[in-house]
Amino acid sequence: MVGGAAAVTGVQCTHSQNKREQKTISADLVVDASGRSTNAADWLQQIGHSAPSVDVVNAGLGYATGRYQLPDGWQADWKVLLIGHAPPHNHRLGYLAKVENNELIATLGGYENRCPPLEQKAFLAFAQQLPEASFYNAIEPLTPVSPLKAYRSTANKLRRYDTLKQMPIGFIAIGDAVCALCPAYGQGLTTSGLSALVLQDWLSKNELTDTRAFQKKLFKKIKPSFDMAAKSDSGFVNVKGRLSKGRFERLMGGYMQRLITKSHTDSELSLAIAKISHMVDSPIKLFHPKMLLKLT
Ligand SMILES: Cc1cc2nc3c(=O)[nH]c(=O)nc-3n(C[C@H](O)[C@H](O)[C@H](O)COP(=O)(O)OP(=O)(O)OC[C@H]3O[C@@H](n4cnc5c(N)ncnc54)[C@H](O)[C@@H]3O)c2cc1C
């Protein structure tokens, strides 16, 4: 990033292979959309600005993923199979989907750093511990066609540009570079899409100097997604940066948990909950009489 204490005036690019090859690009507005691992806080500090504080809620989820060859004529009564975690006691999740080349992609996850192993036999043993047998039964007879790969950068992070006393002119941040959610909730793309809409609206008003107003508007838009993911993860015992829940939220948590448990064996309910958690439907639908009847 280039500029000074008052404003960001462009970016300095370094060639990824030849570090000596550099060029400076001037810009009226620099948008940090570089995702969860953004370095913008360091770059801002290097030119004399404050870095935003970061709200972090980390329940220590680790994934392992591999691909398996399906035999010709393989059939299942699902396209995607998801076995969800349930704090505080059920730490494991499993995800299966049929992908190209007649393969199945299989992901296992474990919270509180109970990460699935990267060795096939142990991976299968981990799958056997899921609360439901269909994941294990699907992959056990199949031949692996890839090594198992791990992913562990799953903390919920909210970079609080909205609270900076001074936001530089000429610089804003959006998407995962501001709000990176635990991937297990499948909300990141929608939340980043919402960021882009806030940016579109802000640009159309032509008030580019008020970058602080942008970050405040963005915060308002994305905070509910952060709360949803972070509060769910806060249900685990060994979570770092737990968000506390009020009485109403605890009540709601209990209700949600009953719905989620029921959804393991009720595909209509499972679809309804997926639509709400993926932000396609409003959370108000959780209180539809049809939902309440599911628990009777
Ligand atoms: C394992 C995993 C599973 C996920 N599953 C889901 C899901 O099922 N559903 C869902 O909605 N979301 C999911 N997400 C989250 C989703 O991928 C992100 O929320 C979304 O991609 C964020 O978009 P973004 O454009 O802000 O950042 P990104 O998609 O991360 O894009 C940032 C881009 O910037 C580039 N970049 C970084 N630094 C620099 C630099 N210095 N210079 C130039 N370029 C740079 C990166 O290479 C990258 O291409 C998942 C995330 C992970 C990690």
The ligand as an SDF file (V2000), in Angstrom:
LIG
                    3D

 53 58  0  0  0  0  0  0  0  0999 V2000
  -12.4310  -24.6450    3.1970 C   0  0  0  0  0  0  0  0  0  0  0  0
  -13.4600  -23.5840    2.9540 C   0  0  0  0  0  0  0  0  0  0  0  0
  -14.7640  -23.9390    2.6520 C   0  0  0  0  0  0  0  0  0  0  0  0
  -15.7280  -22.9630    2.4390 C   0  0  0  0  0  0  0  0  0  0  0  0
  -17.0070  -23.3370    2.1440 N   0  0  0  0  0  0  0  0  0  0  0  0
  -17.9430  -22.3930    1.9300 C   0  0  0  0  0  0  0  0  0  0  0  0
  -19.2770  -22.7500    1.5640 C   0  0  0  0  0  0  0  0  0  0  0  0
  -19.6090  -23.9280    1.4340 O   0  0  0  0  0  0  0  0  0  0  0  0
  -20.1750  -21.7570    1.3600 N   0  0  0  0  0  0  0  0  0  0  0  0
  -19.8390  -20.4430    1.4900 C   0  0  0  0  0  0  0  0  0  0  0  0
  -20.6870  -19.5650    1.2980 O   0  0  0  0  0  0  0  0  0  0  0  0
  -18.5860  -20.0750    1.8320 N   0  0  0  0  0  0  0  0  0  0  0  0
  -17.6390  -21.0080    2.0360 C   0  0  0  0  0  0  0  0  0  0  0  0
  -16.3650  -20.6320    2.3730 N   0  0  0  0  0  0  0  0  0  0  0  0
  -16.0710  -19.1930    2.5450 C   0  0  0  0  0  0  0  0  0  0  0  0
  -15.9070  -18.4850    1.2070 C   0  0  0  0  0  0  0  0  0  0  0  0
  -14.9700  -19.1920    0.4100 O   0  0  0  0  0  0  0  0  0  0  0  0
  -15.4210  -17.0720    1.4880 C   0  0  0  0  0  0  0  0  0  0  0  0
  -16.2790  -16.4480    2.4110 O   0  0  0  0  0  0  0  0  0  0  0  0
  -15.3940  -16.2220    0.2190 C   0  0  0  0  0  0  0  0  0  0  0  0
  -14.6380  -16.8680   -0.7960 O   0  0  0  0  0  0  0  0  0  0  0  0
  -14.7940  -14.8720    0.5220 C   0  0  0  0  0  0  0  0  0  0  0  0
  -14.7000  -14.1250   -0.6640 O   0  0  0  0  0  0  0  0  0  0  0  0
  -13.6420  -12.9720   -0.7850 P   0  0  0  0  0  0  0  0  0  0  0  0
  -13.7130  -12.5390   -2.2250 O   0  0  0  0  0  0  0  0  0  0  0  0
  -13.8300  -11.9620    0.2760 O   0  0  0  0  0  0  0  0  0  0  0  0
  -12.2110  -13.6510   -0.4960 O   0  0  0  0  0  0  0  0  0  0  0  0
  -11.4910  -14.8670   -1.2310 P   0  0  0  0  0  0  0  0  0  0  0  0
  -12.4400  -15.7220   -1.9730 O   0  0  0  0  0  0  0  0  0  0  0  0
  -10.6090  -15.4990   -0.2000 O   0  0  0  0  0  0  0  0  0  0  0  0
  -10.5960  -14.1460   -2.3430 O   0  0  0  0  0  0  0  0  0  0  0  0
   -9.4510  -13.3990   -2.0080 C   0  0  0  0  0  0  0  0  0  0  0  0
   -8.5310  -13.4100   -3.2300 C   0  0  0  0  0  0  0  0  0  0  0  0
   -7.4740  -12.4680   -3.0320 O   0  0  0  0  0  0  0  0  0  0  0  0
   -6.2520  -13.0670   -3.4430 C   0  0  0  0  0  0  0  0  0  0  0  0
   -5.1640  -12.4040   -2.7130 N   0  0  0  0  0  0  0  0  0  0  0  0
   -4.8450  -12.5150   -1.4070 C   0  0  0  0  0  0  0  0  0  0  0  0
   -3.8040  -11.7260   -1.1140 N   0  0  0  0  0  0  0  0  0  0  0  0
   -3.4570  -11.0900   -2.2550 C   0  0  0  0  0  0  0  0  0  0  0  0
   -2.4540  -10.1360   -2.5840 C   0  0  0  0  0  0  0  0  0  0  0  0
   -1.6080   -9.6790   -1.6810 N   0  0  0  0  0  0  0  0  0  0  0  0
   -2.3970   -9.7130   -3.8560 N   0  0  0  0  0  0  0  0  0  0  0  0
   -3.2660  -10.1610   -4.8020 C   0  0  0  0  0  0  0  0  0  0  0  0
   -4.2470  -11.0560   -4.5430 N   0  0  0  0  0  0  0  0  0  0  0  0
   -4.3320  -11.5100   -3.2800 C   0  0  0  0  0  0  0  0  0  0  0  0
   -6.4050  -14.5370   -3.0700 C   0  0  0  0  0  0  0  0  0  0  0  0
   -5.5230  -15.3310   -3.8130 O   0  0  0  0  0  0  0  0  0  0  0  0
   -7.8740  -14.7830   -3.4440 C   0  0  0  0  0  0  0  0  0  0  0  0
   -8.0020  -15.1210   -4.7950 O   0  0  0  0  0  0  0  0  0  0  0  0
  -15.3770  -21.5960    2.5560 C   0  0  0  0  0  0  0  0  0  0  0  0
  -14.0560  -21.2260    2.8500 C   0  0  0  0  0  0  0  0  0  0  0  0
  -13.1130  -22.2180    3.0460 C   0  0  0  0  0  0  0  0  0  0  0  0
  -11.6980  -21.7930    3.3590 C   0  0  0  0  0  0  0  0  0  0  0  0
  1  2  1  0
  2  3  1  0
  2 52  2  0
  3  4  2  0
  4  5  1  0
  4 50  1  0
  5  6  2  0
  6  7  1  0
  6 13  1  0
  7  8  2  0
  7  9  1  0
  9 10  1  0
 10 11  2  0
 10 12  1  0
 12 13  2  0
 13 14  1  0
 14 15  1  0
 14 50  1  0
 15 16  1  0
 16 17  1  0
 16 18  1  0
 18 19  1  0
 18 20  1  0
 20 21  1  0
 20 22  1  0
 22 23  1  0
 23 24  1  0
 24 25  2  0
 24 26  1  0
 24 27  1  0
 27 28  1  0
 28 29  2  0
 28 30  1  0
 28 31  1  0
 31 32  1  0
 32 33  1  0
 33 34  1  0
 33 48  1  0
 34 35  1  0
 35 36  1  0
 35 46  1  0
 36 37  1  0
 36 45  1  0
 37 38  2  0
 38 39  1  0
 39 40  1  0
 39 45  2  0
 40 41  1  0
 40 42  2  0
 42 43  1  0
 43 44  2  0
 44 45  1  0
 46 47  1  0
 46 48  1  0
 48 49  1  0
 50 51  2  0
 51 52  1  0
 52 53  1  0
M  END
$$$$
